[in-house]
Amino acid sequence: MTASSLEEFAQAIDFPDRIGIALVDISGFDRRIWDCCEQLRSHEIPFLILSPKQSAVIQQESLSHGARSILIKPLAVRQLLSLVHSLLGEPA
């Protein structure tokens, strides 16, 4: 399932039982993205933040809103797969 707008994101979160894990790319979104992250946290959906740059502010915001980890783009596929397996409780 994908969401390319805050509205689509909010609609997807309306069906939390269909979401095992979320990858949230914050590129192009304003501060309202953190409200969506809070909704993920309230539904106990684990999520990772994908960020376009290394930033202490983004890291702090991400973790304070419930992100399990932050990945900096471009992604290392092995790192991403390892984190996803870990969050889903599966062996890598």
C-alpha positions as CSV (number, residue, x, y, z in Angstrom):
1,M,0.0,0.0,0.0
2,T,1.4,3.4,-0.8
3,A,0.4,7.0,0.1
4,S,1.7,10.0,-1.7
5,S,-0.2,12.6,0.2
6,L,-1.2,13.3,3.8
7,E,-4.8,12.5,2.9
8,E,-3.9,9.1,1.5
9,F,-1.7,8.4,4.5
10,A,-4.6,9.2,6.9
11,Q,-6.9,7.0,4.9
12,A,-4.4,4.1,5.0
13,I,-4.1,4.4,8.7
14,D,-7.9,4.0,9.0
15,F,-7.2,0.3,8.4
16,P,-4.4,-0.4,10.9
17,D,-5.0,-4.2,10.7
18,R,-3.8,-4.2,7.1
19,I,-0.4,-2.6,8.0
20,G,2.4,-4.7,9.5
21,I,5.1,-2.0,9.2
22,A,5.3,1.4,7.6
23,L,8.2,3.0,5.7
24,V,7.6,6.8,5.9
25,D,9.6,8.9,3.4
26,I,9.4,12.4,4.8
27,S,10.7,14.0,1.7
28,G,8.3,16.7,0.4
29,F,6.1,16.7,3.4
30,D,5.6,19.5,5.9
31,R,5.4,19.1,9.7
32,R,2.0,17.5,9.5
33,I,3.7,14.2,8.6
34,W,4.5,13.9,12.3
35,D,0.7,13.8,13.1
36,C,0.5,10.8,10.8
37,C,3.4,9.2,12.6
38,E,1.7,9.8,15.9
39,Q,-1.3,7.9,14.5
40,L,0.9,5.0,13.5
41,R,2.3,5.0,17.1
42,S,-1.2,5.1,18.6
43,H,-2.1,2.0,16.5
44,E,1.1,0.3,17.6
45,I,2.3,0.0,14.0
46,P,6.1,-0.1,13.8
47,F,7.6,2.4,11.3
48,L,10.9,3.6,9.9
49,I,11.6,7.1,8.7
50,L,13.3,7.6,5.4
51,S,15.1,10.9,5.3
52,P,16.8,12.7,2.4
53,K,19.7,13.9,4.7
54,Q,21.4,13.2,8.0
55,S,20.0,15.6,10.6
56,A,19.9,15.6,14.3
57,V,16.6,17.5,14.2
58,I,15.0,15.0,11.9
59,Q,16.4,12.1,14.1
60,Q,15.0,13.7,17.3
61,E,11.6,14.4,15.7
62,S,11.4,10.9,14.2
63,L,12.2,9.1,17.5
64,S,10.0,11.4,19.6
65,H,7.0,10.6,17.3
66,G,7.6,6.8,17.6
67,A,9.9,5.8,14.7
68,R,11.9,2.7,15.4
69,S,14.8,3.9,13.2
70,I,15.8,6.5,10.7
71,L,17.4,5.6,7.3
72,I,19.2,8.1,5.2
73,K,18.7,8.0,1.4
74,P,20.0,6.5,-0.7
75,L,19.2,3.3,1.1
76,A,21.4,0.3,1.5
77,V,19.0,-2.5,0.6
78,R,20.5,-5.0,3.0
79,Q,20.2,-2.6,5.9
80,L,16.6,-1.9,5.0
81,L,15.7,-5.6,4.7
82,S,17.4,-6.4,8.0
83,L,15.5,-3.7,9.8
84,V,12.2,-4.7,8.3
85,H,12.7,-8.4,9.3
86,S,13.7,-7.3,12.8
87,L,10.6,-5.2,13.2
88,L,8.4,-8.0,12.0
89,G,10.1,-10.4,14.4
90,E,11.4,-12.6,11.5
91,P,14.9,-14.0,11.0
92,A,17.0,-11.9,8.5
